[in-house]
Amino acid sequence: MSPVIRQLTRQLVAREFHQHRAMLLLATLAGLGALVVAASGPVAFNVGFLVWLTALIALAVLLAMFGVATERKERALLFVLSLPVSPAGYVRAKLLGLLLCFLGPWAVLSAGALALVLLAPGIADGLLPYGVLLCVYLLLNFTLVLCATFHFRSEAAMGGVIILTNMGVSLFMMGVTQLPGLSAHMTASAPVWNETFWLALALELGATALALSLPLLVAARRRDPL
């Protein structure tokens, strides 16, 4: 990659942060506030957890939709063609920029949630593996929506993707608790990192890598990357 292209990529990534800075800040503050509420008692924990979960899911959807779908609707192709970068290079910069935008709030809120599990006296530390898997799944959920925005141009199709991925979070939360290797240790006083956990984590990370690679393999080959 030439120095000019590298500098342009950095500028495009910075552009994503500038465009979505308010959204990133609001989601982070909402999630942190929800964790504070969750730490105040058993009933408040359920409310805080729901708000925390909603903040990350909503951020994932809005970032992908405003970052890709809205630019397509506003015909940003003219802007793309004016850049000294190939369609593949623009897809890489767009993908990297939006991923980094999400990773910041996701890392902060995930760390806060896991710290809550460890520090709150009323929460069993055995929930920690489940918490890690849930946080990584929320990252996977974002990459699935982001991947879809690069490939589907129909608003109806994207609406279906959003509905399915949101349902997927609930199904994941229920399904993971049915795995004997995890459910048997969720109330334990110490986290258990067994084969079931590592296999589930590997599957999540593999699916995340696949979702991030598809736009580079498919959308980047189109003359109109958006």
N, C-alpha and C positions, 0 to 999 in steps of 0.2 A: 504494500500500500504506500503510495507516494505521500510526501509531507503535505501536499495541497489537499489530497483526499482525506488524510488523517485530520487535518485542521477543520475541514468542512464537516466531517463526521462529528467532531467535538461541538461544533457550532449547532448542528442539527439536534444533537442530544441536549445541549443547553437550551435550545428553543423549546423542547418538550417540557423541561422543568419550569421555564418562564411561563408558558401557556397554562400549565396546570398547577401552579404553585398554590393558589387559593384552595383548590380541591384537596391537594395533598395535606395542607395544613389543617383544614377542617376535619378531614377524616382522622388524622392523627390525634387531634385534640379530642374529638368525639370518642375515639377508642380509649384513650388514656383516662378520660373522665368516666367512661363505663367501667374501667378496671377499678377506679377509686370507689365507685358505687358497689361493685361486686365484692369488695373487701370489707364492706360494712355490716354484713350479716347474711344468713342463709337465704332469706327471701330476696334481699337486694342482689345476691349473687346471680340469681336467675335473670333478673332484669338487666344487670350489668353485662352478663354474658351475652344476652340477646342483642344489646346495643353494640357491643364489641364485634360480634359476628356480623351484624348488619353493616357496620362501618367498613369492614374489609371487603364484604361482598359488593356493596354499592360502589366502593372505590374501584374495584376490579372492572365492573361493568361500565362505569362512567369514563374511566381512563381509556378503555378500548374503544368505546363508542365515539367519544369526542376526539380521541387521538387519530383514529383511522376513518371511521364511518362518516363523521362530520366533515372531515377534510375532503372526502370523496364527494359528498353532497355539495360542498362549496366549490367543487371543481378546482382543487389544488393541483391538478395535473399540470396546468400552465406554470405554476411555481416550480414543480419538480423538473419539468423539461428545461427550465431556465438555469438549472444548476449544472455545474461541470462534473456531474456524477451520474453513473449508470443507474437504471432502474433497480438493479440488484443492490447497488451501493446505498440507494435511498431506502430500500426495504430494510437493509441491515441497520442503518442509522435509526430509522423509525422504530424498529423492533428493540434495539438496544436502549433507546431513549425512554420508551414507555416501560420497558422492563425495569430499568433503574428507578424510574419514577415510582413504580409500585413497590420495589424492594425496600425503599427507605421506610415508609410507614409500616409495611408488613414486618420488617425486622424489629422496629421499635415496639409495635403492638404484640408481636409474638413473644419477644423477650419479656414484656410486661406481664403477659398472661402466664407464662411459665414461671416467672418469679412469684406471681401470686399463688400458684399451686405450691411452690416450695416454702413460702413464708407464712401463708395464712394458716393459723392453727386448726381451723375447722375443715381443711381440705387435705385428703390423704395424698401423700407423695406418690402413691402408686398410680395416680392419674397422670403423672408426668409423661410417660410414653404415649398415652392417648392424646395429650395436649400437643406433643411434638407432631404426631401424625396428622392431627387436625390442622395445625398451622401450615404444614407442608402441603396438605390437600388444598388449602385456600390459595396457596401459590399456584398449584396445578390448575385450580379453577380459573384463575386469572389468565394463565397461558392458553387455556382452551378457548376462552372468550376472545382473547387477542388474536389467536390463530384463525378463528372463524371470521373475524372482521376483515382479514386480508383475503379471504376466499369467497365469502358470501356477500353479494351486492344487494340482495333483496332485503328490505326491512322486515318482511314476514319471516324470512329464514333466520335473520338475526334475533327476532323476537322469540322464535322457537328455541334457538341456542341458549338464550338467556334463561328461558323457563326451565329447560332441561338441566342446565348447569346449576341453577338455584335448587332444583329438586335433588340434584346429585349430592349437594352438601348435606341435606337432611338424610338421604339414604346412606351416605357414608357414615354419618354420625351414629345412625342406628346399626348399620352393618358391622362396623368395627367392634362395637360392644358385644357382638355375638360371637366373636372369635375367642375360643377358649383360652388361647395363649395370652390374650390381653385381659379379657373380662375377669379371669381368675385372680388377677393381681391388682385390679384397679382400686381396691380398698386397702391395699397393703400400706405399711408404714414407710416403705422404701420402694423406689421405682425398680422394676424388673425389665432389663433389656434382653429379651430372649429372641429366639429365631423368628418367631411370629412377627415381632416388632421390626426386625431388620429386613425381613422379606417384604413386609408392607411398605416400609420406607423406600426400599430399592425400587419397588413397582411405581411408587409415586414419583420418584426422581426420574425414572426412565420415561414415564409418560410425560412429565414436564419437559424433558429434553426433546422428546419427539414432537410435542406441540410447538416448541420454539424453532425446531428445524424445518417444519413443513413450509412456513412462509418463504424461507430461504431457498427451498427446493422447487416450489411451485409458483408463488406469487412473484418472486424476484425474476422469473423467466418471462413474465409478460411485458409487453411494451408499455402498457399502462399498469404500473404496480399497485395503484389504488383502485 
